[in-house]
Amino acid sequence: MATAPMLMSSVYQGSRGAVSVMGMARSMSTPPSSLGRGTWMRNTFPSMFSRSLTPNSLSTAMPPSLSSSTPSLVGSNCAQQTRGFASKKHKRVIALSKGFRGRAKNCFRVAIRRLEKSWQYAYRDRKVKKREFRKLWIQRVNAGVRQHGVSYSRFIEMQGKSGVTLDRKILSGLAMYEPFSFKAVVDVVQKMSVTAGAGK
């Protein structure tokens, strides 16, 4: 125990240089055989073991300047901070991209590209939707009039001469859900087209 102060004094005086530093480190790191390592550490460095660092005493173990400015992280439920968006435009883009796959629903850089592409698809498919429904109505009307011995093209020709102004959407609905009403329409179209042809 007496070698440490002697070596420290020799280091401070500069008489032994680096050899004294090595000797001091070797002597302090090797505990005497009669003492255990824990007892030797407590006797050599009493300031380290003067106060037990429990969660309640962490704030008192720190200096006053640090304990007043540093928030206590022990025992508190610190929720992870979520970064907000930079502008209203970002918030609007993320709101419009709700339901997209992957990062396209929560990352602005990816979401703005996917959103613009979705607007392109929507612009195109608003027109495609009208075409597809027109084809569907034609198929239904064709199936309905062929049950009465008339083709679709012949029925449309007779309808133009008869003056019956029912569009394909209404005719397809009648052909599917009101077959008797649709038969009455076909009979009227045939009769009025013949009358119109005879009048000419």
Disulfide bonds with the S-S distance in Angstrom:
none
